[in-house]
Amino acid sequence: MRLHLLSGILAAALMWTSAATAQEQPPAISGKDGAPMVLVPAGEFTMGLDGWDADEKPAHRVFLDAFYMDKYEVTIAQYTKFMQETGREQPAQWKDVNPATDGARPVVGVTWHDADAYCRHYGKRLPTEAEWEKAARGADGRRFPWGHEEPTDRHAYFGAVWIGYGTLLPVGSLEAGKSPYGIYDLAGNVWEWVADWYDMDYYKKSPDRNPTGPPRGGSKVLRGGSWYNMLYDLRSTNRYYYVPANKFFDLGFRCLQSSPK
């Protein structure tokens, strides 16, 4: 009887501590680059999807600590400021950018190293593959950020042809495409670099708590699909990869900030 009572008290204390911690974390903050960021709370979610590509299997449960994710992809205006502050090399075909009309579009033509340097310059980092997927699909196992409904042009920007930077949709344009946490453009517009090295068999051996990917590799993971892709590529579990030095017109990124424990 006494043991059951003590167990109940301990469980209640842990629940109270978790609730108090959650209350202490504001639902939204601003990064040092001025970007709005939203809280993705700690907890488990299902990562991967059985029945699709081999590198998405097996579906498995993962626990992640809380973190803040950029609400939008990093924009051309934000990246321009970063280059002015650091002297970083310009992305591909930067001469074609029109500052008057393109500032709110996502930056593209950046390497993984560029994306990593941007995030670090502002005290942030690239998300891990697991963090990106949870931010996109939530804890309820949805196939796309908005749910299980097949993508339409209300949800995501895809299936386009490159005609210059005007091809890209200004970030945050598609309200219906938000993730469960209110994060925009996690399907379509631009592929997003994440921190992890790619290994097609990683899910068979990855840890179940805060996985960070293989210790080494030849390519970095990309997530989310882009303006160029078709709906098959937009599911939140889809994994793609490029060597980190690539800088194509469909490659962008967003940043993450760990939440204080």
Steps between C-alpha positions, in 0.01 A plus 500: 500500500778738601697411184201577278452832680865597452484402132193717454666797669812459285294477178304811596822688574647405163182610321503831689867555414436429129199732497694775678788464255262521204339812647841663537571457130337775293314369195691737270830690506711704257842379389804727495439545127152632579328186369186390686540156656237269649522239773486130420446343845689201634352157449476195278391475139503235228792547262505333159228323306460136407381418148690775318867544413748259658690775682183605688468160671437390761258748654619543858430703812745779585515733799626855443576778743314827441635744241412815308476487121502790254141566402612570141782401269795742506429775250707683243479817712628318809782334308600835345545642851705193598734550203543866588594408856737214415625547144363156411512402133181563302264213415463372143382757244468772763537761226145415393349591839282812505513637857180700445286198414685190622581577863217289646577196285712217647870515429619221266829402342665460840724210598455305823806685630335836424183395682696372798707822516187719490333316788816501712560872438168573671546256789282233343562176309357286226229259621572132525304278266284384793429855617405606149260207460328557833457871420343399169268215597434547869435223749193351329674323210365720221634452149529870412533808723128575469378140538438207267331693217686487168688825421327772299617848408331620820738289709834501321686649207626226267512385138636833365768588243798724578467844342727685742456601861141595424434127488520488878199572716542758779531317830182451703268543202300178549296509819343158437843336486610575857630224724334417837731753666423783257815463289472587130635349177621168640370346178600653167655836407861395576678191629647567844847397610512327839796414722522123448719294274294266283491124554214310335507236778530740793145439629585135563758598761427857609455583870148564625590825677628815325664325203756710312576277202813306404840632619625535143389467138526636148167683466278713721127446540237726339136513600166634378508499120507815286337706227646248253363180653169319468264402781670162556804683639312727740411252775662590831689170525673530161881504516726643233869587496777691321870548556536802731678716239205495257321831442188456288196721444278274710719488813426721800478461878365616834659505845428354843580605852516254790266581786661554843439200727 
